[in-house]
Amino acid sequence: MSARFCYNIFLSVVVFPFAILCKGDKCSFKDGSEGKCKLLKECPTVVQQIKTKVDPVICGINGTELIVCCKDEDLMEMVSTTTITNPVPSRTPGDISKQKCKEYSEYAYEKIQSPALLLYPYVTKKLECDFQRNRLVVGSTLAARREFPHMALIGYQPSDEIRWLCGGSLISENFVLTSAVCLFTMHDGYAKLVRIGFTNKTDPTHMLERTVSEIIPHPEYNENKYHDIGLLRLSTDINFNTYVRPACLQTEYYIPHILAIASGWGGFNITEDGSNDLLATVLEFYSVNECNNTYKRGIAVRGKLKDGIVDDFMICAGISKSVRSTCQGDGGGPLQVYHQETDEIKCMYDIIGVISFGKACGLVKNVPDVFTRVSAYIKWIEDIVWPV
């Protein structure tokens, strides 16, 4: 078989002493066993072998990505390869998100049981809301204890040590919304663990931990920085309370706010691994033209951002008077606004964006970060999280 286009100009300077194979081709190991050619990032066992200085069996190159021979059992079964396996009944996107928002808001109340000796016992409700609605001043501060009860921390375990590298948002009993980039990292493998219910990493009070049972990237995400959104299915359901409960989802394109809040355990600058305390950062919205001017050097380079910043499914936000917006460790976390309060719904946030990428991180002033616009993916999210 002649070589196919699974490699590029890099092959002109790299000599392969074997037949070049493409992704999906069968391949053989030195012991005679068979495998399948996969991108390196799709084969966690080979990633681990490379870290221990064991040379992989190389099939070829796809662009700048290495294709390696991978055993079938190495392929991560928890990574979803289909969008929706069962057809979902026709419904208006956003309706079920609004219904769930109302349901989840009940957990902002602490239920207080009357003394057991009363003839007619009763239960009262007390609103426990650590919201700082006067937070709308641009800059970063420590989050209050129950201010972001949907905030999740995502962990990876390439070795005995667990590395907590990304953020996310609890949106149901068993799903966390994050970025597609945070589902897998080249150095640390797939997302394995999720923690929620805390603000300080060293304080286990009210902290809940779950393993990840399924990883679901958006089907159109392919590392070109578009559609950078994904879901993590948790192994067991979360029991809600005033410390742990889902956020609401922004279902409409129009956002009736001039400022938004990003939250995460990211550091204050690029040299820091991250903060022990959950930080909240108030950001200003930037126009799509301002954002495109910021990232114009990266547009159409190496196949990324070939269409620039697309307002339909991206949001730009940052701080014009300071250098700290979001930083490493914040990725995948929420950009949120206060949900409009009603008699039925109080103390809730609307997730309007997912932290995707940026340039600032304590280096440059007046540089916005880019967030995946959640309202553009409401149907996709609802069909997976609430399929019936």
N, C-alpha and C positions, 0 to 999 in steps of 0.2 A: 504494500500500500504506500502511495506517495505521501509525503508529509503534508499535513493540513495546516490551516492558518490558526494554530493555537500558540504561536510564538511570533515574535516581532524582530526588529532590527538588532535587539540584544544578542541574537544568535550569531550575528556576524563576528562577535568578539568572544563568544563562549562556545567552546567545542565540546559536543556531547559524544562520548565514545559508545553510543548506543542509538537504536532507532528512536526517533522522537515520537512520543505518544501524546494524545490530547486528553482533555478532561472527559471522563466517561469510558475511556478505553480500558481493556483488561491489561494487567501488568503482572510481572512475576518477581518474587523475592529470591534471594540467593539460595534459600532452602527448597526452592521449587514450588512453594505455595503461591496461590494466585491472590491478586487484589484488584483494586480499581483505581484509576488515576483520578485524583481529586486535588483541588486547590489546597495548599498547605494549611490555610486557616480552617478548612473543613475536616482536618484530620488531627484531633487533639493528641493522639498517641505519638505521631511523628513530631509534633511540636515539642513534646516532652523529651523525645529522643535527642533532638537537636540541642536542647538545653543541657543534656548530659554528654554532649559531644559525640553522639552516635550519628553517623552519616546516613541520611535517608536514601531510598531508591528514587531517583529523579526521573519523571516522565518527560518533562519539558517546561516551557515557560508560556504563560498567558499574559501578554503585556509585560508588566513588571512583577507578576505574581508567579511563584514557583508552583509547579504541578508535581505532586509526589504520589508514589504508590502507597495505597492505603488499604488495610484489611477491612473487609466488610463489617466486622464487629466493632471497628474503631469509629464508624460513622455514628454521629450522635443521633440516637433515635428520638431524643426529646426535641430536636429542631423540626419545626413544622415545615413540610415541603408543599403543602397545599393551603390555599386560602381558606375556603370553607368546604368541609366535606359534605354537609347536608344543606339542602336549600332552606333558606330562611323565609318564613311567610312574609308577604309584602306588608310593609309598614313604613310610616314616615320617619326618616332619619331624625333623631333628636328626641322623639317622643319618649322612648324608654329611658334615655339619659335623664330627662326632666323628672320622670316618675321616680327613678332611683335616687335622685338628688333629694327629693322630699323624704323618702324613706330613711336615707342615711342621716339626715339632719336631726332625726329623733335621738341619735346617740350623742348629741351635744348636751343632752340633759342627763344629769345624775339622778337616778331613781332612789328615793329615800323611803324606806319602809317605816310605818308607824310602830310605836312600841307594841310588843307582842301581847301584852296583857289587856289591850283595849278590847272592848266588846265588839266594836266594829273597826277592824284594822283597815288602813288605807295606805296608798302610795302617793307621795308627792314628787314633783319634778323640779329640779333646780338647774338652771342653765349655767354650765361651766364653760365659759368662753374666754380664752386668753387673747382674743383678737386685740390688736392695737390699731384701731381704725384711724388713729392720728399718726400712723406709721408713714403716711404718704409724704415723707420728706426724703429726697434723694440721698442715698448712701447705705452703708451696711451696718447692721447691729446684731447682737445676739437675739435669737428667737426665744420667745417665752415658752414655758413648759408644754402647754397644750395649744400653742398657736397654729401649728401645722400638723395635725394628727394624721394626715395622709402621707407624710413624708417618709420615704423608704430609702434605705442604704443597701446597695447591691455589692455582694462579695464574690470573689473569685479564689480558687484554691489550686494554683499550679503545683504546689508542694504541700508540706505540712502547714505552712503559714497561710492564713486567709488574708487576702488583700481587698480592702473596701475601697473601690475606685469610682463608683458611679452612684447617681441618685435616681429616684423614680417616684411615682405617685400611686398610692393605693386607690383603685377606682371601683373595686367590688370586694366580695368576700375572698376571692382567690386570684385576682389579677392585679399586676402592677404595670403601669404605663411608663415607658422609658424611651430612649432613643435606640435605633437599630445599631448604632455604633457600640452601645454598651452591652449588647447581647453577647459579643465575642471580642476578645482582645488577642492580638497576635502573641503577646508574651505571657498572658495569664489564662488563656482559654475561655471557655464559656462561663456565663454567669451561673453561679451555683447556689448562692444563699441570699436571702433578703431579711433585713432587720427593720422593725418599725416600732413606734410607740415611745421613742426616746428623743432627747435632744443632745445630750452629752454621751459620747461614745464609751466613756468609762463608767457610766451610771446605768446598771442593768434594771433599775426600777421601771416596771411597766414595759420593758423591752420584750418583744416577741420576735422569734426567728423561725423562718420557714425555708425549706429547700425548694429549688426550682424544678418543676416537673416537665415543663415544656417552654420552648423558646420560639417566639413567633415574630419574625421580621415582616415588615410590610412587603408585599410581593414585588413592588416596583423599586425597592431600595437595592442599589448595586454599587455603593461606595462612591457615587458621583456627587454626594452631599444632598441630593434630593430625596424626599420621602423617608427622611431619617427618623423613623418612628417604629416602635416595636412593643410587644407585650410579653410579660413573664407570667406563666401560670404557676401558682403556688401548690405545693404538695398537699396541704390541708387548708381548710378555710380558716379565716381570721374571725375571732369573736370581737365584736366592736364594743367600745366604751368611750368615755370622754377623752381618753388618751390616744385611741386608735380608731379611726373611722375614715371612710373614703371621702374624696373630694368630688365635687360636681364637675361636669365637662361643659366647656363652652360649645354650644351647638350652632351659633350663628356667626357669620363672617364678621359682622360689625361688632366692635368692642366699645362699649360706652364709657371708656375711661381714658385718661391721659397719662396715667402712670400704672405700672404693674410691679409685682414683687417676685423676684427669683429667690429660691431657698436651696441651701445645700451645705455640705461639709467641706467645700473646696477651700484651698488656702487663700491668703491675701496676695501672694505673688507666685511666680512660676517655680521658685526654688523650694516652696513648701509642699509637703506631701498632702496636707489637708488640715482642716481645723477639727479639734475634738468637739467643739460646740457647733450646733446648727446655726448658720448665719442667714439672715434675711436681708436682701438687697433691693432697694426700690430703684426701678429703672424708668427711663423716659423712652417713649416710642420714637423711632426714626422712620422717615419716609423711605420708600423703596429706592428713590433716586439717591438719597444720602447713603444708603447702604451699598448700592451698586458702586458708588464712587469710592467707598472704603475698600471694597473687595475687587476692584477692576483689574488689578494685576493678577489675581488668581482666576479670573473668569476665563473659561475656554482653555485653561492650562491643564494638561494631562487628563483631559476629558471631564474635569470637574467644573461645576457651575457654568456649563456651556451656554445656558440661557440666562445667566446672571441670577440675581435674587428675584424669585418669582413670588409676587405678593399673594397670589391665590393660596399658596400653601407654605408660606414662610412669613415670619414676623421678625423685625429688627428692633432691638431695644438695648439701651446702654446708659452710660452716665457721661454727660458732657463736661462736667466740672471736676471729675475725679478720675483716677486710673483704675479703681477696683470695680469691676462689674461682676462677671463670673470667671471662674478659674478652674484648673484641673481638679477633678473630684466633684465638680458640680454637674458634669455632663449627664444628660438623661433626666435631670431634675425638672421641676415644674416652673413655668412662668404663670402666675396666677393673679386674679383680681378678686375683690370681695363680691360674693354673690348678693344680688339685691335682696334685702330682707323683706319678708312678708310675715303675716301672723303665723304662718305654718313653717317657714324656713328661716332659721337664724344661724349665725355663726358658721357659715359655709364659704368655701372658696370655689371659684370656677377656674379650672385649668385651661388656659388659653394657648399655651405653648409648651414645647419640650425642648430643653437646652440641647442644641445641636453642635455649633462650633463658634469660635470667636478668635480674636487676635490680641485682645487687651491683656488681661491677666496681670495687671500691675505694670504694664510696659508702655502703653500709649494712651494718651488722653483722647476723648471724643471719638472712640472707636466702638461701634455697637456690636453686640453679639447677635447671632442668628438662631432663631427658634423655629421648630416645626409647628405650623399652625394646626391646632387640634381640630378645629371645626371642619377642616377639609377632609378629615378621616373618620368622622362620626359614624357613618354607616359601617365602615370596615371594623371599627372598634366594637360597635353594638352587636354586629353579627357574630363576633367571636365570644365576647364576654357575656352577652345575654341572648343566646341564639333562639330562644322560644319565648 
